[in-house]
Every structure is written in structure tokens, then in C-alpha cells.
Amino acid sequence: MAEEKIKLLRKEEIANDTMAFHWEMPDGFEFKAGQFGDFTLIDPSETGEKGNSREFSFVHAPSENDLVTATRIRDSAFKRELEKLPEGSEVKFDGPIGNFTLHKTESTPAVFIIGGIGITPIRSMIAEATNKQTSHDMTLLHSNTTPEDAPFQSDFKAFEEKNPNFKYIPVMTKAGADEWNGESGYIDEEMLKRYVSDVSEPIYYLSGPGDMVNAMYDMLVEAGANEDNIRAEEFYGY
């Protein structure tokens, strides 16, 4: 679709230094779970070296009828301007973009290995598969520093209750024993094999910081995953 202006409807904090932005849905707008859009600030008071545009994945599924994005709030000109953007303000929007979407063959399992805010397109995919009642067997390992840094925990727990084909495994890298009794440390082959019996079978989706995505790709190949079945999307600018 052609670039157009849309309004910010509301914003909310969803984890430490992490905000969700709810946008006006353009007339006739359609997208696939996992896709993203290009958002451009209009006449911001400051502009960084990377300019006034950023690409953000859509957090909600098409079946949820909302246009929502989320991002970590960092000390950059763009993020400062976005954080203080008043509700009702307009931005320029272009989308949908991308093909990082859930595979169609429902008999092939999906394993998502995700870092931080790289979870945004994955939430959309899992929500859509749950709402559409597909038979994809889905396993999500979502790595964050602490529980307070992990967005959408309640959503994934709700999807897990609703969808018998979905397993949610939150992983914390620096949480103390007094605040976390789930999986801890970094995702590795040993952890993966606790939840995936046949590593060669699934299609894998990697999303998060570039270094993590690269490390997980290498780990999967070494563990016996088919390289052709590894799909990746990197999130920079944390």
C-alpha cells in the first residue's frame, strides 16, 4: 500500500524500558502475522544520524484487529521522540513488509528461539495460529535478562492454556533464585533438547539481537538442525 498518515491511539509500558504503541488501523489494511511496517516521525524536535524512520513488527495478529508495535526505549533521538509522542499525533506509515511468517505445513513443528524484544513478530504468529486453531506444534524459548524485562508473559500463558499445541518456555539469564525458578542461563543445545525430541524435524525461527541470532544459528546447525529450516530476523538498536 502507499505511504499514508496514521494516528497514535495510546501507548503503555509492558516491561522494563519497553513500550507498546497502539496505532490507528488504515482503511482496508491487511497483513500477515510476522510482518512489519515502516514508521516515520513527522517534524520531530531532534533527529539522530539514523534518521526519522524505523521498521517495527506488528505485535498483534490479523485476527485481533489491532495495529500494535512495541520497542525497547533506549537513549536515541528517535526513541526519545517516540516515547514522548502525544496520543493523537500522526506518523507516516508504509506496510506491510516482510516474509518472516509461519510456515503453512501444519504437520511440521515450529520452534521459536527468541531474544528480548525480538518477540514482537512471534507473538503475532502464535496468536494467529491459536486464534485460527491451526495444528502447528509450537515451542517458544524466550530469553530475557529478568522477568521484569520480559514482555507479553501473560499473553503467552493465555495462549498456552488455550492452545494444547503450544509450549511456552521463558528463560532468564540473570534472574536470582529468589525471583525465578524456571529455565535460567543461556539457551544451548542441552536446553533445546529438553523440549525438542527430534532437532532435525522443526522449522526454527530466530529473532533478537544479531549476536544472539548468529549464536543460535550455529548452535542449531551443530545440534543437527537442517540449515534450510532455520529462518532468522535480527533486531538492532536495543
C-alpha positions as CSV (number, residue, x, y, z in Angstrom):
1,M,0.0,0.0,0.0
2,A,1.1,3.6,-0.5
3,E,2.5,5.6,2.4
4,E,-0.1,7.3,4.5
5,K,-0.6,9.0,7.8
6,I,-1.9,7.2,10.9
7,K,-2.6,8.4,14.4
8,L,-1.2,7.1,17.7
9,L,-4.2,6.0,19.8
10,R,-2.4,5.1,23.0
11,K,0.8,3.8,24.5
12,E,1.7,1.7,27.5
13,E,4.7,0.3,29.3
14,I,4.8,-3.5,29.0
15,A,8.2,-4.4,30.6
16,N,11.3,-2.6,31.8
17,D,12.2,0.1,29.3
18,T,9.7,-1.4,26.9
19,M,6.6,0.3,25.4
20,A,3.8,-0.8,23.2
21,F,2.2,1.7,20.8
22,H,-1.4,1.2,19.5
23,W,-2.0,2.8,16.1
24,E,-4.9,3.7,14.0
25,M,-5.6,0.9,11.5
26,P,-5.6,2.3,7.9
27,D,-8.8,1.6,5.9
28,G,-8.6,-1.7,4.2
29,F,-5.3,-2.6,5.7
30,E,-4.4,-6.3,5.7
31,F,-1.2,-8.0,6.8
32,K,0.2,-11.5,7.7
33,A,1.3,-12.4,11.2
34,G,5.1,-11.8,11.4
35,Q,5.2,-8.8,9.0
36,F,6.3,-5.3,9.9
37,G,5.8,-1.7,8.8
38,D,7.9,1.4,8.3
39,F,7.1,4.3,10.7
40,T,8.3,7.8,10.1
41,L,8.1,10.7,12.7
42,I,6.8,14.0,11.3
43,D,8.8,17.1,12.2
44,P,10.5,15.7,15.4
45,S,12.3,18.2,17.6
46,E,15.5,16.2,17.2
47,T,16.8,13.8,14.6
48,G,19.6,11.2,15.0
49,E,22.1,10.0,12.5
50,K,19.8,7.1,11.5
51,G,17.0,9.5,10.6
52,N,13.3,9.6,11.5
53,S,12.2,6.2,10.2
54,R,12.2,2.8,11.8
55,E,10.8,-0.6,11.0
56,F,8.6,-2.2,13.6
57,S,7.0,-5.6,13.6
58,F,3.3,-5.9,14.3
59,V,2.7,-7.3,17.7
60,H,-0.9,-8.4,17.3
61,A,-2.3,-10.9,14.9
62,P,-4.5,-10.0,12.0
63,S,-7.4,-11.8,13.8
64,E,-7.0,-9.4,16.8
65,N,-7.9,-6.4,14.6
66,D,-5.4,-4.1,16.2
67,L,-2.2,-2.4,14.8
68,V,0.3,-2.5,17.7
69,T,4.1,-2.2,17.8
70,A,6.5,-2.5,20.7
71,T,10.1,-1.5,21.3
72,R,12.7,-1.1,23.9
73,I,13.2,2.5,24.8
74,R,16.8,3.5,24.5
75,D,18.7,6.8,24.6
76,S,18.5,7.7,20.9
77,A,16.9,10.7,19.3
78,F,14.2,8.5,17.6
79,K,13.3,6.6,20.8
80,R,13.2,9.8,22.8
81,E,10.8,11.4,20.3
82,L,8.7,8.2,20.0
83,E,8.4,7.9,23.8
84,K,7.1,11.4,24.3
85,L,4.8,11.4,21.2
86,P,1.4,12.6,22.3
87,E,-1.6,10.4,21.7
88,G,-3.4,11.6,18.6
89,S,-0.2,12.5,16.9
90,E,0.3,11.4,13.3
91,V,3.2,9.5,11.8
92,K,3.8,8.3,8.2
93,F,3.3,4.6,7.7
94,D,4.1,2.2,5.0
95,G,3.4,-1.5,5.0
96,P,3.0,-4.4,5.3
97,I,6.5,-5.6,4.6
98,G,8.4,-8.9,5.0
99,N,8.0,-12.6,4.7
100,F,9.0,-13.7,8.2
101,T,5.8,-15.7,8.6
102,L,4.7,-19.0,10.0
103,H,5.1,-21.9,7.5
104,K,1.9,-23.4,6.1
105,T,2.6,-27.1,6.6
106,E,0.9,-27.7,9.9
107,S,2.4,-31.2,10.4
108,T,5.9,-29.6,10.6
109,P,6.7,-28.3,14.1
110,A,7.8,-24.7,14.8
111,V,10.4,-23.8,17.3
112,F,10.9,-20.2,18.2
113,I,14.2,-19.2,19.8
114,I,13.9,-15.5,20.7
115,G,15.8,-12.8,22.5
116,G,14.2,-9.8,24.1
117,I,12.0,-7.6,22.0
118,G,12.6,-9.8,19.0
119,I,9.5,-11.5,20.3
120,T,7.2,-9.0,18.6
121,P,6.6,-10.9,15.3
122,I,6.5,-14.2,17.1
123,R,3.7,-13.0,19.4
124,S,1.7,-12.2,16.2
125,M,2.4,-15.6,14.7
126,I,1.5,-17.6,17.8
127,A,-1.7,-15.5,18.5
128,E,-2.8,-16.1,14.9
129,A,-2.2,-19.8,15.0
130,T,-4.0,-20.0,18.3
131,N,-7.0,-18.0,17.2
132,K,-7.3,-19.8,13.9
133,Q,-6.9,-23.2,15.7
134,T,-4.2,-24.5,13.4
135,S,-2.5,-27.8,14.3
136,H,1.1,-26.5,14.3
137,D,3.1,-27.9,17.2
138,M,4.8,-24.7,18.5
139,T,7.5,-24.3,21.1
140,L,8.8,-20.9,22.3
141,L,12.0,-20.4,24.2
142,H,12.1,-16.6,25.0
143,S,15.3,-15.3,26.6
144,N,15.4,-12.2,28.7
145,T,17.6,-10.8,31.5
146,T,15.0,-10.9,34.3
147,P,11.2,-11.5,34.5
148,E,10.7,-7.7,34.6
149,D,12.3,-7.4,31.2
150,A,10.1,-10.0,29.5
151,P,7.1,-8.6,27.6
152,F,3.9,-10.5,26.9
153,Q,4.3,-13.2,29.5
154,S,0.6,-13.1,30.4
155,D,-0.3,-13.3,26.7
156,F,1.8,-16.4,26.2
157,K,0.5,-18.1,29.3
158,A,-3.0,-17.4,28.0
159,F,-2.1,-18.9,24.6
160,E,-0.7,-21.9,26.3
161,E,-3.9,-22.5,28.2
162,K,-6.0,-22.1,25.0
163,N,-3.8,-24.0,22.6
164,P,-2.7,-27.5,23.5
165,N,-0.1,-27.5,20.7
166,F,1.8,-24.6,22.2
167,K,4.6,-24.7,24.8
168,Y,6.0,-21.5,26.4
169,I,9.4,-21.7,28.0
170,P,10.6,-18.3,29.4
171,V,14.4,-18.2,30.0
172,M,16.1,-15.7,32.3
173,T,19.8,-15.1,32.0
174,K,20.4,-13.1,35.2
175,A,17.5,-13.6,37.5
176,G,18.2,-14.6,41.1
177,A,16.9,-17.9,42.6
178,D,14.7,-15.8,44.9
179,E,12.8,-14.3,41.9
180,W,12.8,-17.1,39.3
181,N,12.5,-20.9,39.4
182,G,12.2,-21.5,35.6
183,E,14.9,-22.0,33.0
184,S,17.9,-19.9,33.7
185,G,21.2,-19.2,31.8
186,Y,21.7,-19.1,28.1
187,I,19.8,-21.2,25.6
188,D,22.1,-24.0,24.4
189,E,21.8,-27.5,22.9
190,E,21.2,-29.2,26.2
191,M,18.3,-26.9,27.0
192,L,16.8,-27.2,23.5
193,K,16.8,-31.0,23.7
194,R,14.8,-30.9,26.9
195,Y,11.9,-29.6,24.8
196,V,12.6,-30.7,21.3
197,S,12.9,-34.5,20.9
198,D,14.0,-34.5,17.3
199,V,16.1,-31.5,16.5
200,S,16.1,-32.3,12.8
201,E,12.3,-32.1,12.4
202,P,11.1,-28.5,13.1
203,I,11.4,-25.3,11.3
204,Y,13.2,-22.8,13.5
205,Y,12.5,-19.1,13.9
206,L,15.3,-16.9,15.3
207,S,14.7,-13.3,16.3
208,G,16.6,-10.9,18.5
209,P,19.9,-9.1,18.8
210,G,22.3,-10.0,15.9
211,D,24.9,-11.7,18.1
212,M,22.3,-13.9,19.7
213,V,20.7,-14.9,16.3
214,N,24.1,-15.8,15.0
215,A,25.0,-17.9,18.1
216,M,21.7,-19.7,18.0
217,Y,22.1,-20.5,14.3
218,D,25.5,-22.0,14.9
219,M,24.1,-24.0,17.9
220,L,21.2,-25.4,15.9
221,V,23.4,-26.5,13.0
222,E,25.8,-28.2,15.4
223,A,22.9,-29.8,17.2
224,G,21.7,-31.4,13.9
225,A,19.0,-28.9,12.6
226,N,18.6,-28.6,8.8
227,E,20.1,-25.3,7.8
228,D,17.3,-24.9,5.2
229,N,14.8,-25.0,8.1
230,I,16.3,-22.0,10.0
231,R,14.7,-18.6,9.5
232,A,16.1,-15.5,11.1
233,E,15.3,-11.9,11.7
234,E,17.7,-9.6,13.5
235,F,16.7,-6.7,15.8
236,Y,19.2,-4.0,16.2
237,G,19.2,-0.8,18.2
238,Y,18.3,-2.2,21.5
